Amino acid sequence: LSASRVGALWEPQMEECGDLTITGSDLKSAKGATLVKSLQTLSEELTNFEQTEEHEGLQSCAEALGDAKLLRHKDPEVKLLTACCVSDVLRIYAPDTPYSPDTLKNVFEVLIQQLNGVRDPKSGSFSRYFYLLERLAMVKSFVLMIDLECQDLIESLFEVLFDVTSKEHGVRVEGFLLEILVGIIEDLDAVPQPLLDVVLEKVVQPAKAEKPAAYALARRVLQRCSNELNAPLHHFLQSCLPNSTLERVESDVRDEWPHLVVEVASAAPDVVKYVVPQLSEVATMEEEAVRLKATHLLADLFESGQRVEHDYPALVTAFKGRLNDVSVEVRRAAVVRCVALVQKSALLSDQLLPDLTQRLFDGEDKVRATTIKAVCGACTLRVEPFAELLKDIGGRIFDRRPAVRSAARAGVCAIYARQMGTEFKAVAAEEVSPPEGVEWAPARLLQCYGAEAGSDPASRLELEDLLQDKLLPSFADEADAEALHARALTVAHGELAPLQRKAFLSLLRAKRLSQDQLRKWLDLHRAVKEKRASGSAKEEMARVAAASAANFPEPAKAKEVWDAIGASKDGKVAKSLTALAAASSSRADALTARVELRRRLSPHLPASALPLVESMASRPGMLLASSS
């Protein structure tokens, strides 16, 4: 070994030292506390021992320190002190070594084990572990393992260093850990795949999330060693591509190649500059699973902040193709990723929005619904850059497929409520105006209600729930909640055309009719309970309940709820129903009664029936426009 390989970073500034006071014989004969004290003394003396070619006074100590008696001693303090002394011996002898290859292997095995102590900076012995790490890093002692062909020890060293790194470490510890890792990679003639795997597995899940410090260290290794790792890493990633003609490279992280491409592109972009352009071909391969994986990979690259869309425009074209892929699942995945990309990049927004818009008219209802949910989810905080797209989503409110129109209705309501709620916080209530970009939402929903209320019970029920509970902001925590709700309703009502106002009045009439039915049932129920009813009262109660149940998509299930109500002896159930039936009840009263009714009936009904309880309570309850 040449001095350029060992000791290259060590520039000692030491005074001439006298002979050591501790000899090899002392170390071999000492035991217990005497041995610990001898090692402490020797460690202090070696700290200032000058690097020289004359080793007469040190030879016997070096031999004793390399003996298994000390290296494998059962006392942890003895082993740590021995390791510190050995690290200085290697420094002093560099570029030579006083040990045989077999002994040197044992020495390195112990040194690697001792580096586990760097893990805890709060440990009482951390200063010694830090000293050991510093000496081994500064002198590049571990490069000796390369000539010894100790591949297993090199891998073990890498694993330990990545394992011990912590966010609690200071920059000096991080720097020394990095220097050891980089030093070995730089001195290797070729980086074997198992060693490369040790680094790569730290930048993918689950290690990326579980050990963020190791992830950061691995990225720094990729950055610092981009030249040394270029050939093996490029060859490995190239062999992982589904369209590759290279011989398969076995690796524990082979299946993670898409994530590796993204991480390497971020840390060492030159390494993948010939791999990335090939992804456009991968994205068009015959296998659906490959195209799906490529879709996510391209999106990850665009989101990485490396300006991939600028440097590789063909990849944008390939991604746009996935929005029009023959596979429904690929189109759905592309839509979800596309929405996020459009929000983050003006360049991608201009290129992707036209194709994204077309997915609202996709022949598959799953794709239309996915597009609506993704766009509406993105718009709850900020409508731009989807303002024009929202108008088309408004048209999907009338979609022939229930899943699609339900997604559009719920999404539009969420945007309207969030936008209006934000404005209520920003300006005085009397200055609030309809949310820009979705001001048409109440009109469209009521247009649906007017068209479908008489023919589609499921759609009518959905619209009633949305108009009463989802369209307007919640003011439950505000002291003047009733007044704020009334103002919000007034703003929404102001955007209605005559036909839509007619539908709104129809909804209110249906609510009054439902209240009348509920009051009639309650009167009959009280009469039966007080034994002052006629013989036909129970039959009349059943007819009223059946008439009410007929307003719901599944009357049989609604009747089961009525049966549970009729069988209940809980006075709070009747009290809640009375509040829901009263035209004089406030919105707050109706909301409280609905919650209480669900709670009281929940022990007597399956969990799947509880949403229906809420809907049945909402129909008569004054949740939309109260008397106050």
C-alpha positions as CSV (number, residue, x, y, z in Angstrom):
1,L,0.0,0.0,0.0
2,S,1.2,3.5,-0.8
3,A,1.0,6.5,1.4
4,S,-1.7,7.9,-0.9
5,R,-4.0,5.1,0.1
6,V,-3.5,5.1,3.8
7,G,-2.9,8.2,5.9
8,A,-3.6,10.6,3.1
9,L,-5.8,12.8,5.2
10,W,-3.6,12.8,8.3
11,E,-1.4,15.8,8.6
12,P,0.1,15.4,12.1
13,Q,1.5,18.4,14.0
14,M,3.1,16.6,16.9
15,E,6.0,17.1,19.2
16,E,8.8,14.5,19.6
17,C,7.7,12.0,22.2
18,G,9.7,9.9,24.5
19,D,9.4,6.1,24.9
20,L,6.1,4.6,25.8
21,T,5.6,3.9,29.5
22,I,3.4,0.9,28.8
23,T,4.9,-2.2,27.2
24,G,3.4,-5.2,25.5
25,S,4.3,-7.3,28.5
26,D,2.3,-5.0,30.8
27,L,-0.7,-5.4,28.6
28,K,-0.4,-9.2,28.5
29,S,0.0,-9.6,32.3
30,A,-2.4,-6.9,33.5
31,K,-6.0,-7.7,34.6
32,G,-9.1,-5.9,35.7
33,A,-8.7,-2.3,36.8
34,T,-4.9,-2.5,36.2
35,L,-5.5,-3.4,32.5
36,V,-8.1,-0.6,32.1
37,K,-5.6,1.9,33.6
38,S,-2.8,0.6,31.4
39,L,-4.9,0.9,28.2
40,Q,-6.0,4.4,29.2
41,T,-2.4,5.5,29.7
42,L,-1.3,3.9,26.4
43,S,-4.2,5.5,24.6
44,E,-3.2,9.0,25.9
45,E,0.4,8.4,24.9
46,L,-0.4,7.1,21.4
47,T,-2.6,10.1,20.8
48,N,0.5,12.3,20.6
49,F,2.8,9.6,19.2
50,E,4.4,10.9,16.0
51,Q,4.0,9.0,12.7
52,T,7.5,7.6,12.1
53,E,9.3,4.7,10.5
54,E,10.9,3.8,13.8
55,H,8.6,1.5,15.7
56,E,10.9,-0.3,18.2
57,G,9.2,1.0,21.3
58,L,5.7,0.3,19.8
59,Q,6.1,-3.1,18.3
60,S,5.4,-5.1,21.5
61,C,2.4,-3.0,22.3
62,A,1.1,-3.5,18.8
63,E,1.4,-7.2,19.0
64,A,-0.4,-7.3,22.4
65,L,-3.2,-5.1,21.1
66,G,-3.7,-7.4,18.1
67,D,-4.0,-10.5,20.3
68,A,-7.5,-12.0,20.7
69,K,-7.1,-11.6,24.5
70,L,-7.7,-7.9,24.2
71,L,-9.6,-7.7,20.9
72,R,-12.2,-10.2,22.2
73,H,-12.1,-9.2,25.9
74,K,-15.4,-9.6,27.7
75,D,-15.1,-6.1,29.3
76,P,-16.7,-3.5,27.0
77,E,-14.4,-0.8,28.3
78,V,-11.3,-2.9,27.6
79,K,-12.5,-3.6,24.0
80,L,-13.2,0.1,23.4
81,L,-9.8,1.2,24.7
82,T,-8.1,-1.5,22.7
83,A,-9.8,-0.4,19.6
84,C,-8.8,3.3,20.2
85,C,-5.2,2.2,20.7
86,V,-5.2,0.0,17.6
87,S,-6.6,2.9,15.5
88,D,-3.5,4.9,16.5
89,V,-1.2,2.0,15.8
90,L,-2.5,1.8,12.3
91,R,-2.0,5.6,12.0
92,I,1.6,5.5,13.2
93,Y,2.6,2.5,11.0
94,A,0.8,3.8,7.9
95,P,1.3,3.1,5.1
96,D,2.6,-0.2,6.5
97,T,1.0,-2.4,9.2
98,P,2.4,-4.4,12.1
99,Y,-0.2,-7.2,11.6
100,S,-0.4,-10.3,9.5
101,P,-3.4,-10.5,7.1
102,D,-5.3,-12.9,9.5
103,T,-4.7,-10.7,12.5
104,L,-5.6,-7.6,10.5
105,K,-9.0,-9.2,9.6
106,N,-9.7,-9.8,13.3
107,V,-8.6,-6.2,14.0
108,F,-11.0,-4.7,11.5
109,E,-13.8,-7.0,12.6
110,V,-13.5,-5.6,16.1
111,L,-13.1,-2.0,14.9
112,I,-16.3,-2.3,12.9
113,Q,-18.1,-3.7,15.9
114,Q,-16.9,-0.9,18.1
115,L,-18.2,1.7,15.7
116,N,-21.7,0.7,16.8
117,G,-21.0,2.9,19.8
118,V,-21.2,6.0,17.7
119,R,-24.9,5.5,17.6
120,D,-25.7,7.3,20.9
121,P,-24.1,10.7,21.3
122,K,-25.5,10.9,24.8
123,S,-23.6,7.9,25.9
124,G,-20.9,8.4,28.6
125,S,-18.3,6.7,26.4
126,F,-19.2,8.6,23.2
127,S,-16.1,10.8,23.3
128,R,-14.0,7.6,22.9
129,Y,-16.2,6.3,20.2
130,F,-15.9,9.6,18.4
131,Y,-12.1,9.5,18.8
132,L,-12.1,6.0,17.2
133,L,-14.3,7.2,14.3
134,E,-12.1,10.3,13.8
135,R,-8.8,8.4,13.7
136,L,-10.2,5.7,11.3
137,A,-11.6,8.3,9.0
138,M,-8.6,10.7,9.0
139,V,-6.1,7.9,8.2
140,K,-8.3,5.9,5.8
141,S,-7.4,2.8,7.7
142,F,-10.2,0.7,6.3
143,V,-8.9,0.8,2.8
144,L,-6.5,-1.9,3.9
145,M,-9.5,-4.3,3.7
146,I,-9.5,-3.8,0.0
147,D,-6.1,-5.5,-0.5
148,L,-7.1,-8.1,2.0
149,E,-10.1,-8.9,-0.2
150,C,-12.4,-8.7,2.9
151,Q,-15.6,-8.0,0.9
152,D,-17.8,-9.3,3.7
153,L,-16.1,-6.9,6.2
154,I,-16.5,-4.0,3.8
155,E,-20.2,-4.7,3.4
156,S,-20.5,-5.0,7.2
157,L,-18.7,-1.7,7.7
158,F,-21.1,0.0,5.3
159,E,-24.1,-1.5,7.1
160,V,-22.8,-0.4,10.5
161,L,-22.1,3.2,9.4
162,F,-25.5,3.6,7.8
163,D,-27.1,2.1,10.8
164,V,-25.4,4.3,13.4
165,T,-26.0,7.6,11.7
166,S,-28.6,9.7,13.4
167,K,-30.2,13.1,13.2
168,E,-28.7,13.8,16.6
169,H,-25.2,13.7,15.3
170,G,-23.3,16.9,14.6
171,V,-21.7,17.8,11.3
172,R,-18.3,16.3,12.3
173,V,-19.7,12.9,13.0
174,E,-21.6,13.0,9.7
175,G,-18.5,14.1,7.9
176,F,-16.3,11.3,9.3
177,L,-18.9,8.7,8.4
178,L,-19.0,10.0,4.9
179,E,-15.2,10.1,4.6
180,I,-14.9,6.4,5.5
181,L,-17.6,5.4,3.0
182,V,-16.3,7.6,0.2
183,G,-12.7,6.6,0.9
184,I,-13.4,2.9,0.3
185,I,-15.5,3.5,-2.8
186,E,-12.8,5.7,-4.3
187,D,-10.1,3.1,-3.7
188,L,-12.0,0.1,-5.1
189,D,-11.1,-0.9,-8.6
190,A,-14.7,-1.9,-9.2
191,V,-17.7,-1.5,-6.9
192,P,-19.4,-5.0,-6.5
193,Q,-23.2,-5.1,-6.7
194,P,-23.7,-6.3,-3.1
195,L,-21.9,-3.3,-1.8
196,L,-23.8,-1.0,-4.2
197,D,-27.0,-2.5,-2.9
198,V,-26.1,-1.5,0.7
199,V,-26.0,2.1,-0.5
200,L,-29.1,1.9,-2.7
201,E,-31.4,0.2,-0.3
202,K,-31.0,3.3,2.0
203,V,-32.7,5.6,-0.6
204,V,-35.8,3.5,-1.2
205,Q,-38.7,2.5,1.1
206,P,-38.9,1.4,3.9
207,A,-35.4,2.6,4.8
208,K,-36.0,6.1,3.3
209,A,-38.9,6.7,5.8
210,E,-37.6,4.8,8.7
211,K,-34.0,6.0,8.7
212,P,-33.9,9.6,7.3
213,A,-30.4,10.1,8.5
214,A,-29.2,7.1,6.6
215,Y,-31.1,8.2,3.5
216,A,-29.4,11.6,3.6
217,L,-26.0,9.9,4.1
218,A,-26.6,7.6,1.1
219,R,-27.5,10.5,-1.1
220,R,-24.3,12.3,-0.1
221,V,-22.4,9.2,-1.0
222,L,-24.1,9.1,-4.4
223,Q,-23.2,12.7,-4.9
224,R,-19.6,12.5,-3.8
225,C,-18.9,9.2,-5.7
226,S,-20.8,9.9,-8.9
227,N,-17.7,9.3,-11.0
228,E,-16.8,6.0,-9.3
229,L,-20.3,4.8,-9.2
230,N,-21.2,5.9,-12.7
231,A,-20.3,2.7,-14.5
232,P,-21.7,0.1,-12.1
233,L,-24.8,2.1,-11.3
234,H,-25.6,2.9,-14.9
235,H,-25.1,-0.8,-15.9
236,F,-27.3,-1.9,-13.1
237,L,-30.2,0.5,-13.8
238,Q,-29.9,-0.2,-17.5
239,S,-30.2,-3.9,-16.9
240,C,-33.4,-3.2,-14.8
241,L,-35.3,-1.5,-17.6
242,P,-38.0,-3.8,-19.0
243,N,-36.8,-3.2,-22.5
244,S,-33.1,-3.9,-21.7
245,T,-31.0,-6.3,-23.7
246,L,-28.3,-6.6,-21.0
247,E,-27.8,-9.7,-18.9
248,R,-29.9,-9.5,-15.7
249,V,-28.0,-8.2,-12.7
250,E,-29.1,-9.8,-9.5
251,S,-29.8,-7.4,-6.7
252,D,-31.9,-7.1,-3.6
253,V,-33.2,-3.8,-4.8
254,R,-33.8,-4.7,-8.4
255,D,-37.6,-4.4,-8.0
256,E,-37.1,-0.8,-6.8
257,W,-35.5,0.4,-10.0
258,P,-38.1,3.1,-10.7
259,H,-37.6,4.7,-7.3
260,L,-33.8,4.3,-7.7
261,V,-33.9,6.1,-11.1
262,V,-35.7,9.1,-9.4
263,E,-33.3,9.2,-6.5
264,V,-30.2,8.9,-8.6
265,A,-31.5,11.5,-11.1
266,S,-31.8,13.8,-8.1
267,A,-28.5,13.0,-6.4
268,A,-26.2,12.3,-9.4
269,P,-28.1,13.2,-12.6
270,D,-25.1,12.4,-14.9
271,V,-25.3,8.7,-13.9
272,V,-28.8,8.3,-15.5
273,K,-28.5,10.7,-18.4
274,Y,-28.6,7.8,-20.8
275,V,-31.2,5.8,-18.9
276,V,-33.9,8.5,-18.5
277,P,-34.5,9.0,-22.2
278,Q,-35.3,5.3,-22.6
279,L,-38.3,5.7,-20.3
280,S,-40.4,7.0,-23.1
281,E,-40.1,3.7,-24.8
282,V,-40.8,1.8,-21.6
283,A,-44.0,3.8,-21.1
284,T,-45.4,2.4,-24.4
285,M,-44.6,-1.3,-23.9
286,E,-47.3,-3.9,-24.3
287,E,-47.5,-5.0,-20.7
288,E,-50.1,-2.9,-18.7
289,A,-48.1,-3.4,-15.4
290,V,-45.0,-1.9,-17.1
291,R,-46.9,1.1,-18.5
292,L,-48.5,1.7,-15.1
293,K,-45.1,1.6,-13.4
294,A,-43.7,3.9,-16.0
295,T,-46.5,6.4,-15.5
296,H,-45.7,6.8,-11.8
297,L,-42.0,6.9,-12.6
298,L,-42.4,9.7,-15.1
299,A,-44.6,11.7,-12.7
300,D,-42.0,11.2,-9.9
301,L,-39.3,12.5,-12.2
302,F,-41.3,15.6,-13.1
303,E,-42.0,16.2,-9.4
304,S,-38.3,15.8,-8.4
305,G,-37.5,19.4,-9.2
306,Q,-34.7,18.4,-11.6
307,R,-36.4,20.2,-14.6
308,V,-36.8,16.8,-16.3
309,E,-39.7,18.2,-18.4
310,H,-37.3,20.8,-19.8
311,D,-34.4,18.5,-20.5
312,Y,-36.4,15.6,-21.8
313,P,-39.5,16.8,-23.6
314,A,-40.1,13.4,-25.1
315,L,-40.9,12.2,-21.6
316,V,-43.8,14.7,-21.4
317,T,-45.1,13.3,-24.7
318,A,-44.9,9.8,-23.3
319,F,-46.8,10.8,-20.1
320,K,-49.5,12.5,-22.1
321,G,-49.9,9.2,-24.0
322,R,-50.7,7.5,-20.7
323,L,-53.7,9.9,-20.3
324,N,-55.0,8.3,-23.5
325,D,-53.8,4.8,-22.7
326,V,-55.9,1.8,-23.7
327,S,-55.9,0.6,-20.1
328,V,-58.5,2.1,-17.7
329,E,-56.2,1.6,-14.8
330,V,-53.3,3.4,-16.5
331,R,-55.5,6.3,-17.5
332,R,-56.8,6.6,-13.9
333,A,-53.3,6.6,-12.5
334,A,-52.1,9.1,-15.1
335,V,-55.1,11.4,-14.2
336,V,-54.3,11.4,-10.5
337,R,-50.6,12.2,-11.1
338,C,-51.4,14.7,-13.8
339,V,-53.5,16.8,-11.5
340,A,-50.6,17.1,-9.0
341,L,-48.2,18.0,-11.8
342,V,-50.5,20.7,-13.3
343,Q,-50.6,22.4,-9.9
344,K,-46.8,22.5,-9.6
345,S,-45.5,23.3,-13.0
346,A,-46.7,26.0,-15.4
347,L,-45.0,24.3,-18.3
348,L,-46.7,21.0,-17.6
349,S,-50.0,22.7,-17.0
350,D,-50.0,24.2,-20.5
351,Q,-49.1,20.8,-22.0
352,L,-51.3,18.5,-19.9
353,L,-54.5,20.3,-19.3
354,P,-56.1,19.7,-22.7
355,D,-55.6,15.9,-22.4
356,L,-56.7,16.0,-18.8
357,T,-59.9,17.8,-19.8
358,Q,-60.7,15.0,-22.3
359,R,-60.8,12.5,-19.5
360,L,-64.0,14.1,-18.2
361,F,-65.6,12.7,-21.3
362,D,-63.9,9.3,-21.2
363,G,-66.0,6.4,-22.2
364,E,-65.2,4.6,-18.9
365,D,-67.2,5.9,-15.9
366,K,-64.3,5.0,-13.6
367,V,-62.0,7.3,-15.4
368,R,-64.5,10.2,-15.4
369,A,-65.1,9.7,-11.7
370,T,-61.4,9.5,-10.9
371,T,-60.8,12.7,-12.9
372,I,-63.6,14.6,-11.1
373,K,-62.4,13.5,-7.6
374,A,-58.8,14.4,-8.3
375,V,-59.5,17.8,-9.7
376,C,-62.1,18.7,-7.1
377,G,-59.7,17.5,-4.4
378,A,-57.1,19.8,-5.7
379,C,-59.5,22.7,-5.9
380,T,-60.7,22.8,-2.3
381,L,-57.9,25.2,-1.5
382,R,-57.2,26.9,-4.8
383,V,-59.3,26.8,-8.0
384,E,-56.5,27.8,-10.4
385,P,-55.4,26.4,-12.7
386,F,-58.5,24.3,-13.0
387,A,-61.1,27.1,-13.4
388,E,-62.1,26.1,-16.9
389,L,-62.1,22.4,-16.1
390,L,-64.5,23.0,-13.2
391,K,-67.1,24.2,-15.7
392,D,-66.9,20.8,-17.5
393,I,-67.2,19.1,-14.1
394,G,-70.4,21.1,-13.6
395,G,-71.8,19.3,-16.6
396,R,-70.9,15.9,-15.1
397,I,-73.5,16.6,-12.3
398,F,-76.0,15.3,-14.9
399,D,-73.9,12.3,-15.9
400,R,-75.9,9.1,-16.6
401,R,-73.6,7.1,-14.3
402,P,-74.5,7.4,-10.6
403,A,-70.9,7.1,-9.5
404,V,-69.8,9.9,-11.8
405,R,-72.6,12.4,-11.0
406,S,-72.2,11.7,-7.3
407,A,-68.5,12.5,-7.5
408,A,-69.2,15.7,-9.4
409,R,-71.9,16.8,-7.0
410,A,-69.9,16.1,-3.8
411,G,-66.8,17.6,-5.3
412,V,-68.4,20.8,-6.4
413,C,-70.2,21.2,-3.0
414,A,-66.9,20.8,-1.2
415,I,-65.2,23.5,-3.3
416,Y,-68.2,25.9,-2.9
417,A,-68.3,25.4,0.8
418,R,-64.5,25.8,1.3
419,Q,-64.3,28.9,-0.9
420,M,-67.3,30.6,0.7
421,G,-66.0,29.7,4.2
422,T,-62.7,31.3,3.3
423,E,-64.5,34.5,2.2
424,F,-66.5,34.7,5.4
425,K,-63.3,34.8,7.3
426,A,-61.8,37.4,5.0
427,V,-64.6,40.0,4.8
428,A,-67.7,41.1,6.7
429,A,-70.7,38.8,6.3
430,E,-72.7,41.3,4.4
431,E,-69.9,41.7,1.9
432,V,-69.6,38.0,1.0
433,S,-70.2,37.1,-2.6
434,P,-70.6,33.8,-4.5
435,P,-67.4,31.8,-4.7
436,E,-65.6,32.7,-8.0
437,G,-65.4,29.8,-10.4
438,V,-68.2,27.7,-8.8
439,E,-70.9,30.4,-8.3
440,W,-73.1,28.2,-10.5
441,A,-73.0,25.2,-8.1
442,P,-76.3,25.9,-6.2
443,A,-78.2,26.5,-9.5
444,R,-76.8,23.3,-11.1
445,L,-77.7,21.2,-8.1
446,L,-81.2,22.6,-7.9
447,Q,-81.6,22.1,-11.6
448,C,-80.8,18.4,-11.0
449,Y,-83.3,18.4,-8.1
450,G,-86.1,19.8,-10.2
451,A,-85.4,17.3,-13.0
452,E,-84.9,14.2,-10.9
453,A,-86.8,14.6,-7.6
454,G,-90.0,12.9,-8.9
455,S,-88.4,10.0,-10.7
456,D,-85.2,9.1,-9.0
457,P,-85.4,8.7,-5.2
458,A,-81.7,7.9,-4.8
459,S,-80.7,11.1,-6.7
460,R,-83.2,13.2,-4.8
461,L,-82.0,11.9,-1.4
462,E,-78.4,12.6,-2.4
463,L,-79.2,16.1,-3.6
464,E,-81.2,16.9,-0.4
465,D,-78.3,15.8,1.8
466,L,-75.8,17.8,-0.3
467,L,-77.9,21.0,-0.3
468,Q,-78.6,20.8,3.4
469,D,-75.3,19.6,4.8
470,K,-72.5,20.0,2.3
471,L,-73.1,23.0,0.0
472,L,-72.7,25.8,2.6
473,P,-69.9,26.3,5.1
474,S,-70.3,25.0,8.6
475,F,-70.6,27.7,11.2
476,A,-71.0,25.3,14.2
477,D,-68.3,27.0,16.2
478,E,-69.5,30.5,15.7
479,A,-71.7,32.3,18.2
480,D,-73.9,33.7,15.5
481,A,-74.1,30.5,13.5
482,E,-77.7,30.9,12.5
483,A,-77.3,34.4,11.1
484,L,-74.1,33.3,9.2
485,H,-75.9,30.3,7.7
486,A,-78.8,32.5,6.7
487,R,-76.4,35.0,5.0
488,A,-74.7,32.1,3.1
489,L,-78.0,30.8,2.0
490,T,-79.0,34.3,0.8
491,V,-75.8,34.6,-1.2
492,A,-76.4,31.2,-2.9
493,H,-80.1,31.9,-3.5
494,G,-79.2,35.2,-5.2
495,E,-77.6,33.2,-8.1
496,L,-80.7,31.2,-8.9
497,A,-82.8,31.6,-12.0
498,P,-86.6,31.4,-11.7
499,L,-86.8,27.6,-12.5
500,Q,-84.1,26.9,-10.0
501,R,-85.9,28.9,-7.3
502,K,-89.0,26.9,-8.1
503,A,-87.0,23.8,-7.4
504,F,-85.8,25.3,-4.2
505,L,-89.4,25.9,-3.1
506,S,-90.3,22.4,-4.1
507,L,-87.6,21.1,-1.8
508,L,-89.0,23.2,1.1
509,R,-92.5,22.0,0.4
510,A,-91.3,18.4,0.5
511,K,-89.7,19.2,3.9
512,R,-93.0,20.6,5.2
513,L,-94.9,17.6,4.0
514,S,-92.4,15.3,5.7
515,Q,-92.8,17.4,8.9
516,D,-96.6,16.9,8.7
517,Q,-96.2,13.2,8.3
518,L,-93.9,13.0,11.3
519,R,-96.2,15.1,13.5
520,K,-99.1,12.9,12.5
521,W,-97.1,9.8,13.4
522,L,-96.0,11.3,16.7
523,D,-99.6,12.2,17.6
524,L,-100.8,8.7,16.9
525,H,-97.9,7.2,18.8
526,R,-98.7,9.3,21.9
527,A,-102.4,8.4,21.7
528,V,-101.5,4.7,21.5
529,K,-99.1,5.0,24.3
530,E,-101.7,6.8,26.5
531,K,-104.3,4.3,25.5
532,R,-106.7,6.9,24.2
533,A,-106.5,6.0,20.5
534,S,-109.0,4.2,18.4
535,G,-108.5,0.6,17.3
536,S,-107.2,1.6,13.9
537,A,-104.5,3.9,15.2
538,K,-101.7,1.4,14.9
539,E,-102.7,0.7,11.3
540,E,-102.7,4.4,10.6
541,M,-99.2,4.7,12.1
542,A,-98.0,1.9,9.8
543,R,-99.5,3.7,6.8
544,V,-97.8,7.0,7.7
545,A,-94.5,5.2,8.2
546,A,-94.9,3.4,4.9
547,A,-95.7,6.6,3.1
548,S,-92.5,8.2,4.6
549,A,-90.4,5.1,3.8
550,A,-91.6,5.3,0.2
551,N,-89.6,8.5,-0.3
552,F,-86.3,6.6,0.1
553,P,-84.4,4.5,-2.4
554,E,-84.9,1.3,-0.4
555,P,-88.3,1.6,1.4
556,A,-87.8,-1.8,3.1
557,K,-84.7,-0.5,5.0
558,A,-86.4,2.7,5.8
559,K,-89.3,0.8,7.3
560,E,-86.9,-1.1,9.5
561,V,-85.8,2.2,10.9
562,W,-89.4,3.2,11.5
563,D,-90.0,-0.2,13.2
564,A,-87.0,0.5,15.5
565,I,-88.4,4.0,16.3
566,G,-91.9,2.5,17.0
567,A,-90.5,-0.1,19.3
568,S,-88.2,2.3,21.3
569,K,-89.2,3.1,24.8
570,D,-86.5,5.8,25.0
571,G,-88.1,9.2,25.7
572,K,-85.2,11.0,24.0
573,V,-86.1,9.4,20.7
574,A,-89.6,10.9,20.8
575,K,-88.1,14.2,22.0
576,S,-85.7,14.3,19.0
577,L,-88.5,13.5,16.6
578,T,-90.6,16.3,18.0
579,A,-87.8,18.8,17.5
580,L,-87.4,17.6,13.9
581,A,-91.1,17.9,13.2
582,A,-91.5,21.4,14.6
583,A,-91.5,24.1,12.0
584,S,-90.3,26.5,14.7
585,S,-87.1,24.6,15.4
586,S,-83.8,26.4,14.6
587,R,-81.1,24.8,12.5
588,A,-79.1,24.2,15.7
589,D,-82.1,22.4,17.2
590,A,-82.5,20.2,14.2
591,L,-78.8,19.3,14.0
592,T,-78.8,18.4,17.7
593,A,-81.9,16.3,17.3
594,R,-80.5,14.4,14.4
595,V,-77.3,13.5,16.3
596,E,-79.3,12.4,19.3
597,L,-81.6,10.3,17.3
598,R,-78.8,8.4,15.7
599,R,-77.1,7.9,19.0
600,R,-80.3,6.6,20.6
601,L,-81.1,4.2,17.8
602,S,-77.6,2.9,17.2
603,P,-77.8,0.0,19.7
604,H,-81.0,-1.3,17.9
605,L,-79.8,-1.1,14.3
606,P,-76.9,-2.4,12.3
607,A,-74.2,0.2,11.6
608,S,-75.0,0.1,7.9
609,A,-78.5,1.6,8.7
610,L,-77.2,4.6,10.7
611,P,-76.5,6.8,7.6
612,L,-80.1,6.2,6.6
613,V,-81.2,7.3,10.1
614,E,-79.5,10.6,9.4
615,S,-81.1,11.0,6.0
616,M,-84.5,10.3,7.4
617,A,-84.0,12.8,10.2
618,S,-82.7,15.4,7.7
619,R,-85.8,15.3,5.5
620,P,-88.2,16.9,8.0
621,G,-85.5,18.8,10.0
622,M,-85.1,22.5,9.4
623,L,-81.5,22.2,8.3
624,L,-81.6,24.3,5.2
625,A,-83.8,27.3,6.1
626,S,-85.0,27.6,9.7
627,S,-87.7,29.8,11.0
628,S,-85.2,32.0,12.7
